[in-house]
Amino acid sequence: MDIPIIAFAKLTPKPEFYELVKDALLEIIPKALKNPGCQRLNLYEAKDEGMVYIYEAWENETAYDYHLAQDYTKEALTNLQTWLATPIEVIELSQLI
């Protein structure tokens, strides 16, 4: 059974990399939206708190894993390790009903 996957990610950029983090994410979103099974991918900011949030909805775990395996995703995650003050906080949810 295909179970939809929802992921929320909280990113805390180092202040000097805030815009760079946003730009990097804005660059990969159009690519991710073209992936099979991508239902939604939104980027939000709480600039006064210095946070960036991602909301993702995927048709199933296979589609989500496909996205995570893409070169552009891997490259962004590698860059983010340097630009973030803390590790990315991700909550993955599976729909129950």
DSSP file (Angstrom, degrees, kcal/mol; ACC not computed):
  #  RESIDUE AA STRUCTURE BP1 BP2  ACC     N-H-->O    O-->H-N    N-H-->O    O-->H-N    TCO  KAPPA ALPHA  PHI   PSI    X-CA   Y-CA   Z-CA
    1    1 A M              0   0    0      0, 0.0     2,-0.6     0, 0.0     0, 0.0   0.000 360.0 360.0 360.0 131.6    0.0    0.0    0.0
    2    2 A D        -     0   0    0     58,-0.1    58,-0.1    59,-0.0    57,-0.0  -0.704 360.0-165.9 -81.1 121.2    1.3    3.4   -0.9
    3    3 A I        -     0   0    0     -2,-0.6    58,-0.3    91,-0.0    93,-0.1  -0.936  22.0-118.8-110.5 124.6    1.3    5.7    2.1
    4    4 A P        -     0   0    0      0, 0.0    91,-1.6     0, 0.0     2,-0.4  -0.275  25.4-144.7 -59.6 146.3    1.7    9.4    1.6
    5    5 A I  E     -AB  58  94A   0     53,-2.3    53,-3.2    89,-0.2     2,-0.4  -0.957  13.0-170.2-116.5 131.8    4.8   11.0    3.3
    6    6 A I  E     -AB  57  93A   0     87,-2.7    87,-3.8    -2,-0.4     2,-0.4  -0.973   7.3-171.0-117.1 134.9    4.8   14.5    4.8
    7    7 A A  E     -AB  56  92A   0     49,-2.4    49,-2.8    -2,-0.4     2,-0.4  -0.994   9.7-169.0-130.4 134.1    8.1   16.0    5.9
    8    8 A F  E     -AB  55  91A   0     83,-2.5    83,-2.8    -2,-0.4     2,-0.4  -0.976  11.2-170.5-114.7 131.8    8.7   19.2    7.8
    9    9 A A  E     -AB  54  90A   0     45,-2.4    45,-2.3    -2,-0.4     2,-0.5  -0.984  10.0-159.4-126.4 136.2   12.3   20.5    8.1
   10   10 A K  E     -AB  53  89A   0     79,-2.8    79,-2.3    -2,-0.4     2,-0.4  -0.963  11.8-169.7-113.6 123.8   13.6   23.3   10.3
   11   11 A L  E     -A   52   0A   0     41,-3.3    41,-2.4    -2,-0.5    77,-0.1  -0.946  10.8-164.8-117.5 133.7   16.9   24.9    9.2
   12   12 A T        -     0   0    0     74,-0.4    73,-3.3    -2,-0.4    74,-0.9  -0.845  16.9-160.8-116.9  92.4   18.8   27.3   11.3
   13   13 A P  B     -D   84   0B   0      0, 0.0    71,-0.3     0, 0.0     5,-0.1  -0.348  28.7-104.3 -70.4 150.6   21.4   29.1    9.1
   14   14 A K    >   -     0   0    0     69,-2.9     3,-2.5     1,-0.1     4,-0.5  -0.554  43.3-111.4 -63.0 141.4   24.4   30.8   10.5
   15   15 A P  G >  S+     0   0    0      0, 0.0     3,-1.2     0, 0.0     4,-0.3   0.842 116.9  53.6 -51.1 -39.7   23.5   34.5   10.2
   16   16 A E  G 3  S+     0   0    0      1,-0.2     4,-0.2     2,-0.1     3,-0.1   0.643 113.1  44.4 -71.9 -12.5   26.1   35.2    7.5
   17   17 A F  G <> S+     0   0    0     -3,-2.5     4,-2.7    66,-0.2    -1,-0.2   0.300  79.1 107.5-111.3   7.5   24.7   32.3    5.4
   18   18 A Y  H <> S+     0   0    0     -3,-1.2     4,-2.2    -4,-0.5     5,-0.2   0.928  85.2  40.4 -53.8 -53.1   20.9   33.0    5.8
   19   19 A E  H  > S+     0   0    0     -4,-0.3     4,-2.8     1,-0.2    -1,-0.2   0.865 113.5  55.0 -66.5 -36.0   20.4   34.3    2.2
   20   20 A L  H  > S+     0   0    0      2,-0.2     4,-2.3     1,-0.2    -1,-0.2   0.895 108.0  49.4 -64.4 -40.2   22.7   31.7    0.8
   21   21 A V  H  X S+     0   0    0     -4,-2.7     4,-2.2     2,-0.2     5,-0.2   0.942 112.5  47.4 -62.8 -48.3   20.6   28.9    2.4
   22   22 A K  H  X S+     0   0    0     -4,-2.2     4,-2.8    -5,-0.2    -2,-0.2   0.934 112.7  49.0 -58.9 -46.7   17.4   30.4    1.1
   23   23 A D  H  X S+     0   0    0     -4,-2.8     4,-1.6     1,-0.2    -1,-0.2   0.897 109.8  51.4 -61.7 -41.6   18.9   30.8   -2.4
   24   24 A A  H  X S+     0   0    0     -4,-2.3     4,-1.3     2,-0.2    -1,-0.2   0.905 113.3  45.0 -62.9 -41.5   20.2   27.2   -2.5
   25   25 A L  H  X S+     0   0    0     -4,-2.2     4,-1.7     1,-0.2     3,-0.2   0.901 110.2  53.7 -70.3 -40.8   16.7   25.9   -1.4
   26   26 A L  H  < S+     0   0    0     -4,-2.8    -1,-0.2     1,-0.2    -2,-0.2   0.812 106.8  54.9 -62.4 -28.5   14.9   28.1   -3.9
   27   27 A E  H  < S+     0   0    0     -4,-1.6     4,-0.4    -5,-0.2    -1,-0.2   0.855 111.3  41.5 -73.1 -35.8   17.1   26.7   -6.6
   28   28 A I  H  X S+     0   0    0     -4,-1.3     4,-2.5    -3,-0.2     3,-0.2   0.717  95.5  79.1 -87.6 -18.8   16.3   23.1   -6.0
   29   29 A I  H  X S+     0   0    0     -4,-1.7     4,-2.5     1,-0.2     5,-0.2   0.918  91.6  50.5 -58.8 -46.7   12.6   23.4   -5.4
   30   30 A P  H  > S+     0   0    0      0, 0.0     4,-0.6     0, 0.0    -1,-0.2   0.879 112.4  49.0 -59.6 -34.5   11.7   23.6   -9.1
   31   31 A K  H >4 S+     0   0    0     -4,-0.4     3,-0.8    -3,-0.2     4,-0.4   0.922 111.6  48.4 -67.5 -44.0   13.7   20.5   -9.7
   32   32 A A  H >< S+     0   0    0     -4,-2.5     3,-1.7     1,-0.2    -1,-0.2   0.875 103.6  60.5 -65.1 -37.4   12.1   18.6   -6.8
   33   33 A L  H 3< S+     0   0    0     -4,-2.5    -1,-0.2     1,-0.3    -2,-0.2   0.739 101.0  56.0 -63.8 -21.0    8.6   19.6   -8.0
   34   34 A K  T << S+     0   0    0     -3,-0.8    -1,-0.3    -4,-0.6    -2,-0.2   0.565  84.5 108.4 -85.9  -9.2    9.3   17.7  -11.3
   35   35 A N  S X  S-     0   0    0     -3,-1.7     3,-1.8    -4,-0.4     2,-0.1  -0.380  84.3 -97.5 -67.8 144.8   10.1   14.5   -9.4
   36   36 A P  T 3  S+     0   0    0      0, 0.0    31,-0.1     0, 0.0    -1,-0.1  -0.411 108.9  18.2 -60.5 133.6    7.6   11.7   -9.7
   37   37 A G  T 3  S+     0   0    0      1,-0.3    22,-3.1    -2,-0.1     2,-0.7   0.437  83.5 138.1  87.2  -0.1    5.3   11.6   -6.7
   38   38 A C  E <   +C   58   0A   0     -3,-1.8    -1,-0.3    20,-0.2    20,-0.2  -0.705  19.3 169.5 -80.2 118.2    6.1   15.2   -5.5
   39   39 A Q  E     -     0   0A   0     18,-2.7     2,-0.3    -2,-0.7    19,-0.2   0.754  63.9  -6.0 -98.1 -30.9    2.7   16.6   -4.4
   40   40 A R  E     +C   57   0A   0     17,-1.7    17,-2.8     2,-0.0    -1,-0.4  -0.956  49.4 178.3-164.8 143.2    4.0   19.8   -2.7
   41   41 A L  E     +C   56   0A   0     -2,-0.3     2,-0.3    15,-0.2    15,-0.2  -0.831  17.4 174.2-151.3 111.2    7.2   21.5   -1.7
   42   42 A N  E     -C   55   0A   0     13,-2.8    13,-2.5    -2,-0.3     2,-0.4  -0.904  19.5-149.2-123.1 147.9    7.0   24.9    0.0
   43   43 A L  E     +C   54   0A   0     -2,-0.3     2,-0.3    11,-0.2    11,-0.2  -0.958  19.1 179.1-116.6 132.6    9.7   27.1    1.6
   44   44 A Y  E     -C   53   0A   0      9,-3.0     9,-2.9    -2,-0.4     2,-0.4  -0.904   9.9-154.4-128.9 156.6    8.9   29.4    4.5
   45   45 A E  E     -C   52   0A   0     -2,-0.3     2,-0.3     7,-0.2     7,-0.2  -0.982  20.1-166.3-133.2 149.2   10.9   31.8    6.6
   46   46 A A  E >>> +C   51   0A   0      5,-2.5     3,-2.0    -2,-0.4     5,-1.6  -0.730  23.7 176.2-121.6  75.8   10.8   33.3   10.0
   47   47 A K  G >45S+     0   0    0     -2,-0.3     3,-0.7     1,-0.3    -1,-0.1   0.844  74.1  58.0 -57.3 -39.1   13.4   35.9    9.3
   48   48 A D  G 345S+     0   0    0      1,-0.3    -1,-0.3    -3,-0.1    -2,-0.0   0.752 114.6  39.6 -64.7 -20.8   13.1   37.6   12.7
   49   49 A E  G <45S-     0   0    0     -3,-2.0    -1,-0.3     2,-0.2    -2,-0.2   0.499 111.1-122.2-101.0  -8.3   14.0   34.2   14.2
   50   50 A G  T <<5 +     0   0    0     -4,-1.0     2,-0.3    -3,-0.7    -3,-0.2   0.790  67.0 133.4  72.9  27.8   16.6   33.4   11.6
   51   51 A M  E   < - C   0  46A   0     -5,-1.6    -5,-2.5   -39,-0.2     2,-0.4  -0.822  41.9-161.2-115.0 151.2   14.8   30.1   10.6
   52   52 A V  E     -AC  11  45A   0    -41,-2.4   -41,-3.3    -2,-0.3     2,-0.4  -0.993  13.1-162.8-126.4 137.4   13.9   28.5    7.3
   53   53 A Y  E     -AC  10  44A   0     -9,-2.9    -9,-3.0    -2,-0.4     2,-0.4  -0.933   5.7-158.9-123.9 144.5   11.2   25.8    7.1
   54   54 A I  E     -AC   9  43A   0    -45,-2.3   -45,-2.4    -2,-0.4     2,-0.5  -0.979   1.5-166.0-121.5 134.9   10.4   23.3    4.3
   55   55 A Y  E     +AC   8  42A   0    -13,-2.5   -13,-2.8    -2,-0.4     2,-0.4  -0.988  14.7 179.9-117.7 124.1    7.1   21.5    3.9
   56   56 A E  E     -AC   7  41A   0    -49,-2.8   -49,-2.4    -2,-0.5     2,-0.4  -0.966  14.2-169.5-127.0 141.6    7.1   18.5    1.6
   57   57 A A  E     -AC   6  40A   0    -17,-2.8   -18,-2.7    -2,-0.4   -17,-1.7  -0.995  12.0-175.4-129.6 126.7    4.3   16.1    0.6
   58   58 A W  E     -AC   5  38A   0    -53,-3.2   -53,-2.3    -2,-0.4   -20,-0.2  -0.923  33.9-126.5-124.7 146.3    5.2   13.0   -1.4
   59   59 A E  S    S-     0   0    0    -22,-3.1     2,-0.3    -2,-0.4   -21,-0.1   0.855  87.4 -25.6 -56.9 -38.3    2.9   10.3   -2.9
   60   60 A N  S  > S-     0   0    0    -23,-0.2     4,-1.9   -56,-0.2     3,-0.2  -0.954  73.3 -83.3-164.9 177.5    4.8    7.6   -1.0
   61   61 A E  H  > S+     0   0    0    -58,-0.3     4,-2.9    -2,-0.3     5,-0.2   0.838 121.7  59.3 -64.5 -34.1    8.1    6.7    0.5
   62   62 A T  H  > S+     0   0    0      2,-0.2     4,-2.2     1,-0.2    -1,-0.2   0.923 107.3  46.1 -60.8 -44.5    9.6    5.6   -2.8
   63   63 A A  H  > S+     0   0    0      2,-0.2     4,-2.0     1,-0.2    -2,-0.2   0.901 113.7  49.1 -65.3 -41.2    9.0    9.1   -4.2
   64   64 A Y  H  X S+     0   0    0     -4,-1.9     4,-2.1     2,-0.2    -2,-0.2   0.926 112.0  47.9 -64.3 -45.8   10.5   10.7   -1.1
   65   65 A D  H  X S+     0   0    0     -4,-2.9     4,-1.4     1,-0.2    -1,-0.2   0.873 108.3  55.8 -63.5 -37.4   13.6    8.5   -1.2
   66   66 A Y  H  X S+     0   0    0     -4,-2.2     4,-0.5    -5,-0.2     3,-0.3   0.928 107.6  49.2 -59.5 -45.9   14.0    9.2   -4.9
   67   67 A H  H >< S+     0   0    0     -4,-2.0     3,-1.2     1,-0.2     6,-0.3   0.920 109.9  50.5 -59.4 -45.9   14.1   12.9   -4.2
   68   68 A L  H 3< S+     0   0    0     -4,-2.1    -1,-0.2     1,-0.2    -2,-0.2   0.760 107.9  54.9 -65.9 -24.3   16.7   12.4   -1.4
   69   69 A A  H 3< S+     0   0    0     -4,-1.4    -1,-0.2    -3,-0.3    -2,-0.2   0.532  82.6 111.4 -87.1  -7.3   18.9   10.4   -3.8
   70   70 A Q  S <X S-     0   0    0     -3,-1.2     4,-2.5    -4,-0.5     3,-0.4  -0.389  74.7-125.1 -71.6 146.1   19.1   13.1   -6.5
   71   71 A D  H  > S+     0   0    0      1,-0.2     4,-2.8     2,-0.2     5,-0.2   0.884 110.3  53.8 -57.5 -41.9   22.4   14.7   -7.0
   72   72 A Y  H  > S+     0   0    0      1,-0.2     4,-2.0     2,-0.2    -1,-0.2   0.859 110.3  47.7 -64.6 -33.7   21.0   18.2   -6.5
   73   73 A T  H  > S+     0   0    0     -3,-0.4     4,-2.6    -6,-0.3    -2,-0.2   0.931 112.7  47.9 -70.3 -45.8   19.6   17.2   -3.2
   74   74 A K  H  X S+     0   0    0     -4,-2.5     4,-2.1     1,-0.2    -2,-0.2   0.911 112.1  50.1 -60.1 -42.9   22.8   15.6   -2.0
   75   75 A E  H  X S+     0   0    0     -4,-2.8     4,-2.5     2,-0.2    -1,-0.2   0.924 111.3  48.4 -62.3 -45.1   24.8   18.7   -3.1
   76   76 A A  H  X S+     0   0    0     -4,-2.0     4,-2.7     1,-0.2    -2,-0.2   0.919 110.9  50.5 -62.4 -43.5   22.5   21.0   -1.2
   77   77 A L  H  X S+     0   0    0     -4,-2.6     4,-1.2     2,-0.2    -1,-0.2   0.875 110.1  50.8 -63.1 -36.9   22.6   18.9    1.9
   78   78 A T  H  X S+     0   0    0     -4,-2.1     4,-0.6    -5,-0.2     3,-0.4   0.942 113.0  45.1 -64.6 -47.8   26.4   18.9    1.7
   79   79 A N  H >X S+     0   0    0     -4,-2.5     4,-1.4     1,-0.2     3,-1.1   0.895 107.8  58.6 -62.0 -40.7   26.6   22.7    1.4
   80   80 A L  H 3X S+     0   0    0     -4,-2.7     4,-1.9     1,-0.3    -1,-0.2   0.818  92.2  68.2 -62.1 -30.6   24.0   23.1    4.1
   81   81 A Q  H 3< S+     0   0    0     -4,-1.2    -1,-0.3    -3,-0.4    -2,-0.2   0.859 107.3  39.9 -56.8 -34.6   26.3   21.3    6.6
   82   82 A T  H << S+     0   0    0     -3,-1.1    -1,-0.2    -4,-0.6    -2,-0.2   0.827 117.9  47.4 -81.1 -34.1   28.7   24.2    6.4
   83   83 A W  H  < S+     0   0    0     -4,-1.4   -69,-2.9   -66,-0.1     2,-0.3   0.601  95.2  85.6 -88.0 -13.1   26.0   27.0    6.3
   84   84 A L  B  <  -D   13   0B   0     -4,-1.9     4,-0.0   -71,-0.3   -73,-0.0  -0.676  61.5-150.9 -97.9 146.0   23.8   25.8    9.2
   85   85 A A  S    S+     0   0    0    -73,-3.3    -1,-0.1    -2,-0.3    -4,-0.0   0.776  88.1  16.4 -78.2 -28.7   24.3   26.6   12.9
   86   86 A T  S    S-     0   0    0    -74,-0.9   -74,-0.4     1,-0.0    -1,-0.1  -0.935  98.2 -82.4-138.7 159.7   22.6   23.4   13.9
   87   87 A P        -     0   0    0      0, 0.0     2,-0.1     0, 0.0   -75,-0.1  -0.258  58.8 -89.3 -60.1 152.4   21.8   20.1   12.1
   88   88 A I        -     0   0    0    -77,-0.1     2,-0.7     1,-0.1   -77,-0.2  -0.416  37.3-141.0 -61.9 133.0   18.6   20.1   10.1
   89   89 A E  E     -B   10   0A   0    -79,-2.3   -79,-2.8    -2,-0.1     2,-0.4  -0.897  24.8-176.0 -99.3 117.6   15.6   19.0   12.2
   90   90 A V  E     -B    9   0A   0     -2,-0.7     2,-0.5   -81,-0.2   -81,-0.2  -0.950  16.0-168.8-119.5 133.1   13.3   16.8   10.1
   91   91 A I  E     -B    8   0A   0    -83,-2.8   -83,-2.5    -2,-0.4     2,-0.5  -0.985  10.5-163.9-115.7 119.2    9.9   15.3   11.1
   92   92 A E  E     -B    7   0A   0     -2,-0.5     2,-0.4   -85,-0.2   -85,-0.2  -0.906   7.3-167.9-105.1 127.5    8.6   12.7    8.7
   93   93 A L  E     -B    6   0A   0    -87,-3.8   -87,-2.7    -2,-0.5     2,-0.4  -0.927  10.2-156.3-117.7 139.4    5.0   11.8    9.0
   94   94 A S  E     -B    5   0A   0     -2,-0.4     2,-0.2   -89,-0.2   -89,-0.2  -0.948  28.4-115.7-111.4 134.1    3.1    8.9    7.5
   95   95 A Q        -     0   0    0    -91,-1.6    -2,-0.0    -2,-0.4     0, 0.0  -0.487  24.3-169.6 -69.3 131.5   -0.6    9.2    7.0
   96   96 A L              0   0    0     -2,-0.2    -1,-0.2   -93,-0.1     0, 0.0   0.850 360.0 360.0 -90.6 -39.6   -2.6    6.8    9.1
   97   97 A I              0   0    0      0, 0.0    -2,-0.1     0, 0.0     0, 0.0   0.320 360.0 360.0-140.2 360.0   -6.1    7.2    7.5
